[in-house]
Amino acid sequence: MRMCPLRIMAPKTYFLTCGNVRLAGNPGARLVVPEANRAFVAARLGLASATPVGLEAGTATEIAGFRVRGVAAAHAALEVDAAGRHRVL
């Protein structure tokens, strides 16, 4: 399986890379992010707020034939927003 990570290159500078393809150069790309961070990601990347697909822990969605499932991830502890949605999946 080929992974295409979201990279943080400098403070407040984000882009999705997969080889040499960047999100800005691929307007048809679908970005799946934790629902708790969807508005933040859209604002930081200059996208319409509905463009990133929000996903919550324990839910799944299908995009372009791929099933994506949200699994809560913890660094030191599980982090949730005021609505109880996981910030890190």
Backbone as a printed PyTorch tensor [residue, N CA C, xyz], in Angstrom:
tensor([[[  0.8410,  -1.1650,   0.0000],
         [  0.0000,   0.0000,   0.0000],
         [  0.8930,   1.2370,   0.0000]],

        [[  0.5700,   2.2080,  -0.8310],
         [  1.3420,   3.4420,  -0.9000],
         [  0.7130,   4.4890,   0.0150]],

        [[  1.5130,   5.0680,   0.8970],
         [  1.0290,   6.0790,   1.8250],
         [  1.3470,   7.4600,   1.2630]],

        [[  0.4110,   8.3960,   1.4390],
         [  0.5980,   9.7730,   0.9920],
         [  0.3870,  10.6740,   2.1970]],

        [[  1.4320,  10.9610,   2.9620],
         [  1.2660,  11.6920,   4.2220],
         [  1.0530,  13.1780,   4.0350]],

        [[  0.3590,  13.7680,   4.9990],
         [  0.2620,  15.2190,   5.0890],
         [  1.5400,  15.6760,   5.7770]],

        [[  2.2890,  16.5240,   5.1130],
         [  3.5640,  16.9640,   5.6710],
         [  3.4780,  18.3970,   6.1340]],

        [[  4.1190,  18.6710,   7.2480],
         [  4.2000,  20.0240,   7.7700],
         [  5.6390,  20.4690,   7.5430]],

        [[  5.8230,  21.3660,   6.5800],
         [  7.1630,  21.7680,   6.1880],
         [  7.6860,  22.9510,   6.9970]],

        [[  6.8300,  23.7960,   7.4370],
         [  7.2010,  24.9610,   8.2350],
         [  5.9530,  25.3450,   9.0210]],

        [[  6.0780,  26.1450,  10.0430],
         [  4.8800,  26.5310,  10.7870],
         [  3.7900,  27.0560,   9.8550]],

        [[  2.6150,  26.4810,   9.9700],
         [  1.4330,  26.8860,   9.2190],
         [  1.5270,  26.6200,   7.7250]],

        [[  2.4290,  25.7530,   7.2810],
         [  2.5430,  25.3940,   5.8710],
         [  2.3440,  23.8840,   5.7610]],

        [[  1.2580,  23.4850,   5.0950],
         [  0.9160,  22.0830,   4.9930],
         [  0.7350,  21.7130,   3.5230]],

        [[  1.1400,  20.5300,   3.1400],
         [  0.7480,  20.0190,   1.8430],
         [  0.7840,  18.5070,   1.8600]],

        [[ -0.0300,  17.9340,   0.9960],
         [ -0.1110,  16.4940,   0.8730],
         [  0.8160,  16.0810,  -0.2470]],

        [[  1.7130,  15.1490,   0.0150],
         [  2.6040,  14.7110,  -1.0450],
         [  2.4420,  13.2220,  -1.2890]],

        [[  2.5680,  12.8560,  -2.5140],
         [  2.5930,  11.4510,  -2.9110],
         [  3.5640,  11.4190,  -4.0790]],

        [[  4.8050,  11.1140,  -3.8090],
         [  5.8310,  11.2840,  -4.8150],
         [  6.0410,  12.7720,  -4.9970]],

        [[  5.9190,  13.2490,  -6.2120],
         [  6.0820,  14.6720,  -6.4830],
         [  4.7500,  15.3790,  -6.6930]],

        [[  3.6270,  14.7140,  -6.4380],
         [  2.3100,  15.3070,  -6.6390],
         [  1.8880,  16.0030,  -5.3540]],

        [[  1.5300,  17.2770,  -5.4370],
         [  1.0960,  18.0260,  -4.2730],
         [ -0.3810,  18.3250,  -4.3820]],

        [[ -1.0360,  18.5110,  -3.2650],
         [ -2.4630,  18.7800,  -3.2320],
         [ -2.8230,  19.9740,  -4.1030]],

        [[ -2.0490,  21.0390,  -4.0450],
         [ -2.3360,  22.2330,  -4.8350],
         [ -2.3370,  21.9350,  -6.3290]],

        [[ -1.5690,  20.9780,  -6.7530],
         [ -1.4920,  20.6210,  -8.1630],
         [ -2.4750,  19.5480,  -8.5550]],

        [[ -3.2970,  19.0970,  -7.6200],
         [ -4.2490,  18.0290,  -7.8920],
         [ -5.6040,  18.3900,  -7.2860]],

        [[ -6.3420,  19.2960,  -7.9320],
         [ -7.6040,  19.7580,  -7.3580],
         [ -8.6560,  18.6640,  -7.2060]],

        [[ -8.4940,  17.5330,  -7.8760],
         [ -9.4440,  16.4330,  -7.7560],
         [ -9.1650,  15.5210,  -6.5710]],

        [[ -8.0520,  15.7600,  -5.8720],
         [ -7.7000,  14.9080,  -4.7250],
         [ -8.7080,  15.0980,  -3.5980]],

        [[ -8.9970,  14.0280,  -2.8800],
         [ -9.8950,  14.0870,  -1.7270],
         [ -9.0500,  13.9670,  -0.4770]],

        [[ -9.2470,  14.8790,   0.4450],
         [ -8.4850,  14.9260,   1.6810],
         [ -9.4020,  14.5130,   2.8190]],

        [[ -9.0470,  13.4460,   3.5370],
         [ -9.8390,  12.9510,   4.6600],
         [ -9.1150,  13.3570,   5.9430]],

        [[ -9.8430,  14.0600,   6.8190],
         [ -9.2530,  14.5930,   8.0470],
         [-10.2040,  14.3440,   9.2110]],

        [[ -9.7100,  14.4050,  10.4400],
         [-10.6250,  14.3020,  11.5750],
         [-11.6700,  15.4230,  11.5040]],

        [[-12.9330,  15.0970,  11.7130],
         [-14.0030,  16.0980,  11.6670],
         [-13.7140,  17.2550,  12.6160]],

        [[-13.1090,  16.9790,  13.7520],
         [-12.7890,  18.0210,  14.7310],
         [-11.8270,  19.0570,  14.1670]],

        [[-11.0680,  18.6990,  13.1320],
         [-10.0750,  19.6000,  12.5440],
         [-10.4230,  20.0320,  11.1210]],

        [[-11.5900,  19.6330,  10.6120],
         [-11.9240,  19.8890,   9.2040],
         [-11.8910,  21.3790,   8.8640]],

        [[-12.5460,  22.2220,   9.6350],
         [-12.5850,  23.6570,   9.3430],
         [-11.1870,  24.2650,   9.4210]],

        [[-10.4060,  23.8440,  10.4130],
         [ -9.0350,  24.3240,  10.5720],
         [ -8.1880,  23.9700,   9.3490]],

        [[ -8.2640,  22.7120,   8.9180],
         [ -7.4830,  22.2540,   7.7590],
         [ -7.9000,  23.0250,   6.5130]],

        [[ -9.1990,  23.1750,   6.2940],
         [ -9.6820,  23.8970,   5.1160],
         [ -9.1700,  25.3380,   5.1150]],

        [[ -9.2460,  25.9950,   6.2590],
         [ -8.7830,  27.3750,   6.3430],
         [ -7.2850,  27.4780,   6.0930]],

        [[ -6.5090,  26.5930,   6.6900],
         [ -5.0530,  26.6440,   6.5460],
         [ -4.6010,  26.3290,   5.1240]],

        [[ -5.3520,  25.4540,   4.4350],
         [ -4.9760,  25.0940,   3.0700],
         [ -5.6610,  25.9650,   2.0290]],

        [[ -6.5180,  26.8790,   2.4810],
         [ -7.2130,  27.7740,   1.5610],
         [ -8.2710,  27.0740,   0.7340]],

        [[ -8.9160,  26.0700,   1.3110],
         [ -9.9440,  25.2980,   0.6240],
         [-11.3310,  25.7040,   1.1120]],

        [[-12.3530,  25.4190,   0.3160],
         [-13.7230,  25.6050,   0.7770],
         [-13.9260,  24.6860,   1.9780]],

        [[-14.7250,  25.1220,   2.9420],
         [-14.8790,  24.3470,   4.1800],
         [-15.4570,  22.9540,   3.9380]],

        [[-16.1830,  22.7730,   2.8530],
         [-16.7720,  21.4630,   2.5590],
         [-15.8180,  20.5440,   1.7910]],

        [[-14.6650,  21.0580,   1.3690],
         [-13.7550,  20.2460,   0.5510],
         [-13.1340,  19.0830,   1.3120]],

        [[-12.5010,  19.2810,   2.4670],
         [-11.9800,  18.1100,   3.1820],
         [-13.1510,  17.2600,   3.6940]],

        [[-12.9940,  15.9650,   3.6280],
         [-14.0050,  15.0450,   4.1450],
         [-13.7070,  14.8170,   5.6180]],

        [[-14.6680,  15.1460,   6.4860],
         [-14.4860,  14.9540,   7.9180],
         [-14.8630,  13.5490,   8.3400]],

        [[-14.0670,  12.9600,   9.1890],
         [-14.3060,  11.5990,   9.6660],
         [-14.1370,  11.5760,  11.1740]],

        [[-14.9860,  10.8210,  11.8420],
         [-14.8960,  10.6820,  13.2960],
         [-14.4390,   9.2750,  13.6480]],

        [[-13.8730,   9.1190,  14.8310],
         [-13.4360,   7.8010,  15.3020],
         [-14.6310,   6.8610,  15.3210]],

        [[-14.4250,   5.6620,  14.8280],
         [-15.4840,   4.6560,  14.8190],
         [-16.4210,   4.7490,  13.6270]],

        [[-16.1770,   5.7040,  12.7140],
         [-17.0010,   5.8160,  11.5160],
         [-16.1500,   5.5130,  10.2950]],

        [[-16.8040,   5.3350,   9.1650],
         [-16.0920,   5.0460,   7.9260],
         [-16.7940,   5.7440,   6.7750]],

        [[-16.0520,   5.9610,   5.7040],
         [-16.6030,   6.5270,   4.4820],
         [-15.9210,   5.8470,   3.3100]],

        [[-16.5560,   5.9060,   2.1500],
         [-15.9530,   5.3490,   0.9490],
         [-15.7130,   6.4780,  -0.0320]],

        [[-14.5030,   6.5500,  -0.5370],
         [-14.1140,   7.5830,  -1.4890],
         [-13.3560,   6.9210,  -2.6210]],

        [[-13.8600,   7.0960,  -3.8240],
         [-13.1990,   6.5650,  -5.0280],
         [-12.8790,   5.0820,  -4.9000]],

        [[-13.7820,   4.3230,  -4.3030],
         [-13.5910,   2.8870,  -4.1780],
         [-12.7640,   2.4450,  -2.9930]],

        [[-12.2860,   3.3810,  -2.1800],
         [-11.5070,   3.0570,  -0.9890],
         [-12.3450,   3.3090,   0.2490]],

        [[-12.3350,   2.3830,   1.1820],
         [-13.0270,   2.5620,   2.4460],
         [-12.0240,   3.0910,   3.4630]],

        [[-12.3610,   4.2180,   4.0640],
         [-11.4880,   4.8640,   5.0410],
         [-12.1980,   4.8260,   6.3840]],

        [[-11.5290,   4.2850,   7.3970],
         [-12.1200,   4.1490,   8.7290],
         [-11.3440,   5.0130,   9.7220]],

        [[-12.0920,   5.7330,  10.5560],
         [-11.4760,   6.5740,  11.5780],
         [-11.1430,   5.7650,  12.8220]],

        [[ -9.8870,   5.7970,  13.2260],
         [ -9.4240,   5.1030,  14.4260],
         [ -8.7470,   6.1480,  15.3120]],

        [[ -9.2420,   6.3050,  16.5180],
         [ -8.6610,   7.2920,  17.4340],
         [ -7.2070,   6.9510,  17.7190]],

        [[ -6.3710,   7.9740,  17.6870],
         [ -4.9480,   7.7930,  17.9650],
         [ -4.5810,   8.6600,  19.1660]],

        [[ -3.6600,   8.1830,  19.9520],
         [ -3.2360,   8.9390,  21.1290],
         [ -1.7280,   9.1120,  21.0970]],

        [[ -1.2870,  10.2660,  21.4880],
         [  0.1370,  10.4970,  21.6650],
         [  0.3820,  10.2610,  23.1590]],

        [[  0.2010,  11.2590,  23.9880],
         [  0.2610,  11.0410,  25.4320],
         [ -1.1170,  10.6660,  25.9610]],

        [[ -2.1520,  11.1940,  25.3050],
         [ -3.5430,  10.9260,  25.7010],
         [ -4.4390,  11.1970,  24.5020]],

        [[ -5.6590,  10.6620,  24.5320],
         [ -6.6210,  10.9640,  23.4770],
         [ -7.0170,  12.4310,  23.5930]],

        [[ -7.0410,  13.1180,  22.4790],
         [ -7.3880,  14.5430,  22.4720],
         [ -8.6990,  14.7280,  21.7330]],

        [[ -9.6780,  15.3710,  22.3760],
         [-10.9820,  15.6130,  21.7580],
         [-11.3140,  17.1050,  21.8260]],

        [[-12.2360,  17.5330,  20.9400],
         [-12.6820,  18.9320,  20.9670],
         [-13.8580,  19.0630,  21.9230]],

        [[-14.4610,  20.2530,  21.9830],
         [-15.5710,  20.5180,  22.9000],
         [-16.7890,  19.6250,  22.6220]],

        [[-16.9060,  19.1510,  21.3860],
         [-18.0250,  18.2810,  21.0160],
         [-17.7060,  16.8070,  21.2530]],

        [[-16.5130,  16.5130,  21.7660],
         [-16.1180,  15.1330,  22.0410],
         [-15.5870,  14.3950,  20.8330]],

        [[-15.2700,  15.1080,  19.7370],
         [-14.7340,  14.4850,  18.5240],
         [-13.2180,  14.4090,  18.6310]],

        [[-12.6560,  13.2690,  18.2480],
         [-11.2060,  13.0650,  18.3090],
         [-10.4900,  13.9700,  17.3380]],

        [[ -9.4200,  14.6200,  17.8060],
         [ -8.6320,  15.4980,  16.9530],
         [ -7.5880,  14.7370,  16.1360]],

        [[ -7.1950,  13.5840,  16.5930],
         [ -6.1460,  12.8060,  15.9120],
         [ -6.6900,  11.4220,  15.5910]],

        [[ -6.6850,  11.0830,  14.2930],
         [ -7.1300,   9.7590,  13.8520],
         [ -5.9910,   9.0830,  13.1210]]])
